[in-house]
Amino acid sequence: MADTTDGVRAVLLAGGEGRRMGWLGDGLPKPLVPFGGACRLVDFSLANAHRTGFGEVLLLSQHEERRVMDALHLDWNTTPGVRVHFGPHDAAYRSSRDGALPQGPLAPTGPRERGTADALIRKAEYVFGEGTSEVLVLHADHVYHHDYGRLIAEHRASRAALTIAYQRIERRWVHLFGMVGFDGRGNLTDFVEKPPEPTSDLVFAAFCVFDATVLHRYLELLDGTSWQHDLSRDVIPAMLARGERIRGYEVRAHWEDIGTVERYHRAHLALAGPHAPLPVAGMPWTLSPGTHRSFVERAEGVTRSVVPDGLANGGSLDRSVVFPGARIGTGARVHRSVVMPGARVPDHARIDSSVVLGTGETHVIEHERTERIT
């Protein structure tokens, strides 16, 4: 019996600059932004691919590409599991001994990419190789646990050109996503990227599986035209306009796009509770993997918070998430906040609804927004 992943090329779009993340992404590529006291944003899609049975995922990244490749090589390519393929740079990493990083600069990969479609075009020879029947597209800024096997199976059974994952969310957030609509048979009828006035609460969950031949054809068709070089703004709408069959695949479990500081903060507050959508024990532990961390309902100096073992805590924590390497000063009080790796909360400080960076900077999230988080 053939494996579900046979013929499927998994690709990971990790080239976003994270401009909407503001100060949270200063000096750090968005895929490497720490999350949940345990890992980085990019690790969720890689862990999901590993869970599904993929032995390799192709990285599509250009923004601070070397930094992203180095981090993923050290954490994913040196132990058994899913391997990250680095396209034209892969040979340099494979030839490094004992998982070491390549020495010296790597050759540039061409002009600046303008969108997600450019990433596929630039690395087409690694995407559309011999034997590739489908292309599974993943993103590096989504927080969720998922086995892609059923998505692939349903896509193949329907003989669709594309099957997109979607989810129902609060309508006030829809303007940040691709809004979608379906007919009674589950076929896509509407796709509007970041609508200013949403009319639906269904959004594209930004992972999908294409028929490889169809995807390649549309990339060639659009290349050289007046387009935005983007899958969501160009390729999918063009396929829909030309009558390609596009199916929907509903994601019923927790899925979250971490695209803004507010959503980052909200997601962490949700983790700091007894019914967290993603318990810390189930996350990929790529940051300080040897350090245990857990949700603590109530203990000395800690209430409803995610904390690492051995935390230097001289104050009190309430409904907060603390990363390994952080320190809470004597008499400090931290409430509804995120304390990043290496951060130091000063003695007797009062931190509320904030993100404390490893640089020592503290950024306060607007109170009127965080009050709605339960």
N, C-alpha and C positions, 0 to 999 in steps of 0.2 A: 504493500500500500504506500502510495506516494506521501511524502511529508507535506503538510500544509504550506510550508514556506518554499517548497521546490519551485523554481522559476520566478520567485518574487525577489526583486531587488529592493531592499530597504534603504532609503536615503533620509538623511537628517539635515534639515535646513537650520543652520546655526549661524547665519551671517548678520542677524539684526543688530543694529547699533543701540537699541534700547533708549531712544531719545525720550520716550514718554516716562521712562523710569527716573529721569532727572538726576538728582544728586546720588541716588542709590546706585546708578551705573557709572558714576564718575571714576575713571581709571580702571574700570573692570568691564570686560565684554559681558553682555547680557546673559549668554548661556552659563557663565561662571558665577552669577550672583548666588550667594548662599541661600539655602532654604530649609526651614523646618528644624534647625539645629542639627541636621544630619548630612546634608548633601548640597548639590547645586541644581539649578533649574534643568540643565541639560541631562542630568543623570536619570530623570524619570523616563524619558523616551527610550534611552538605552537599556534601562532595566526592563521596561515593557517588551522591547525587542528580544532581549535575552529570555524573558519568561515565555515568549511565543515560540522560541526555538530558532531564532535567527543566529547564525554564527558570525555574521558580519553586517555592519551598517556603514554605508558610505557617507562621510561627512561632506556637506556642502556649505562651506564657510569661506569668507574672504576678509571680513572685518576682523582685524587682529587675529588672523588665521593661525599664525605661529603660536601665539599664546594659548589659543583654544586647543590646537593639536598637541602641544606639549602636555597640557593638563590631562587630556583624555588618554594620551598614550601612557602616562604614568599610572593612571587609575584603572584603565580598562584593558590595555594591551599587554600587561605584564602578569596577568592571572588568567586562569581558564574562564571562559565565558564568551560573551559577545565581543568580537574584535571590531575596532573602528578603523575603517579604511580611509586613507588620506589622499586618494586620487593621485595626482602627479608627484606628490611628496611621499607616497607610501613606501617606496623602495628605500628612501633615506632612513625612515623609522625602522623598517624591517632589518636593515643591516646594522643597526645599533646593537651593541652587545649588552646582554643582561638587562634589557629594557631601558638602557641609557638613552638620553636625548641626542639627536644628531648635532654634530658640532658645526659651527659657522652658519652663515645665512643660507636660506633656501631660495631657489629661483622664483621670481615673481610669476603670478598666474594670469597676468593680463590686465586690461583696463578694469576700472571699478565696476562692479556689478550694480545694476540699477533696480533689480527686483529678484524675486524668487525664481522666476522663469530663467533669468540669466544664469543662475547657479546651475540649473539643470543643463542648459545649453553648453556652458563652459566645460562641464565634466561629462558630456554625453557619452564619450567612449567608455567611461566607467559605469554609467547608468544603464545604457542599452547594449549590454554585452550579449554574446551568443547564449541562447537558452533563456533569456529574460522574457517572460510572458506578461508579468505585471510589475508595476512600480508602486511600492508603498511609501507614501510621503509623510514624514513626521516633522515636528517642530521642536525646538529646544527651549521653549518657555512655557510649557504646559505641565501642570501638576495633576497626575492621575495614575492609577494602577489599571492596566488593561492587557488582556491577551488578544492580539490582533487576529487570531485564528478564525474566529467566527465571521469577522468582517471579510476576510479573504475568501472563506468558503461561500458566503452569501453572494459576494461579487461574482465569483466564478459560476455559481448556479444560475444567476440572473442573466449572464452573458452581457452585462452592461459595459459601456465604455469607461465608466467611472462610478465608484461608489464612495459617497462622502459621509463621514460621521457628523452627526448633529446632536444638539441638546437643547432642552427648553430651559431658559434662564429668566431672571427678572428683567422686564422690558427696559428698565432704566439703564441697563448695561449693554443693550443690543447695539447701540451706536458704535461700540468699540470693536464689533465683529462683522462677519459676513452674515447678513440676514438671509434665511432660506425659507422656501415654501414648497409643499409637495401636493400632488393630487391624491385621490383616494387609493391608488395602487402603489404609492410609495415612490413615484417618479418625481424628480426635481422639476419644478415649474418656475421658480423665482430664485434669483441669487443677486443680492445687492450688497456690495462691500461697504461697510461702515455707513449705513444710512443715517442722515441727519434727523429724520423723523421716522423712527421704526414703526411698522404696522404689524409686526409679528414678534413673538417671543422665542422663535426658533433660530438658532445660530449654528453656523459651520464650526465644528469642533476642531477643524484644521488638521485632522489626519484623514487620509483617504487612500484608496487604491485605484490606480489607472490601468487600463489595458495599455501595455507598453507601446504597441504599434500605434495606437490612437494618439497617445501623448506625444510621441516623437513626431507624428504628422502635424499636430497643431503647433508644436514649437517651431517646426520648419515653416509652416504656413504664416505664422505671425512674425517671425524673425525678419527684420528689415522693413517692417511696416511701422506706422505711427502708433505705437502701443506703449504701455507702461512697464513691460517686461515682468509681469507679475502673474502668478497662477490664479489668484483670486480676482484680480481686476481684469484679466485678459483671457487666459486660457479657458477657465471654467465658463465664463459668460459666452465665449465664442463657441464652445462645444454645445452649450444650451441653445444658442441661437440657430445653430445648424442642425438641430434635431437629434443630437446624440443622446442615447439613453443613459441617464444619470440617476442612480438609485440612492436612497437615503438609508442610513444605518444609525439607529437611535442609540445614544450612549446614556444608559440609565444610572450608572454609578457616578461617583464624584469625578468631575473634570473641571479644571479651572485654568484659565489663561492669566498669567501674571504679567500684565502689560503696563501697569501704572503703580506708583508708590502706594496709593490708597488700596488697590486690590492686593498688593503685597502685604500690607499691614493687616487687612481684614482676614486674609488667608491664615496668617499666623495666630490671630486671636481665635480663629476657629479650631486651630490645633491645640490651644491651651484650654481644653475642656474635656470632660469625661466621655463625650460622644464625638470625638474628633473624626472628621471624614477620612483622614489618612493617619492612623496611629503611627507614632514615631518608630515603633518597633518594626513596621513594615516598609519603611523607607529605605532607599539605597544609602548605605553609610559610606560615603566617599571622603567626607571630611573627618579626620581623626578616627578612622575605622576601629581602632583598638579601644576607644573610649565609649563605655556604655552610657546611654542616656534614656530617660524615661519621663512619662507624665507623672507628676506628683500631685495628688489631690490635696494633701495637707501634711506638712512636716515642719520642723523647726525652721522658721524664716522663709518657708515656701508654701504658697497656696495656688492650686490649679495652674501649674506651670510645667513647661518642658525644660528639664535641666540635665546637664552632663554629670557623670560621676566625678567627684573630686573638685567640683566648682568652688572657687574661692569666694564664698558668700558671707560678707560681714554685715549684710543688711537684710532686707525683706523683699520677696518677689510675690507678685499677685497677677495671675492670668497673663503670663509673659513667656517668651521663648528665648532661651539663652544657649548660645553656641559654645562648643569647647574652646578653651583658651581665653574666655572672658573672665572678668573679675568684678564683683560687686563690693564696693567700698563699705567701710564700717558705718553703720547707721543710715545707709542709703535706702531709699524706697523706690522700687520699680514696679509700675502698674500698667497693665495693658500695653506692653512694649516688646520690642525685639532687640536683643543685645547680641551684636554680630561677633564673629571670631576675632579674638584679640582685643575686644573693646574693654575699656576700663571705666566703670561708673565711679566717680569721685566719692569720697567719704561724705556722708550726710546729704548727698544730692537727692532731689525729688524728680523722678522721671515718670511722666504720664503720657500715654498715647504717643509714643515716640519710637524712633529707630536709632539706636546708638551704634555708630560705625566703629570699625577697628582703628580708625584714625583718632578717635576720641571725640569726634563731632557728634552732636545730638540733634536730630531733626524731628520736630514736633509735627504730628499729623493733625489736621484741622479737627478740633473737637466736635463741631456740629456734624461732621461726617462719621466719625467713629462711634458716636452715640447710637447709631442705628444697628451696630453689630451686636448680635446676641449670642 
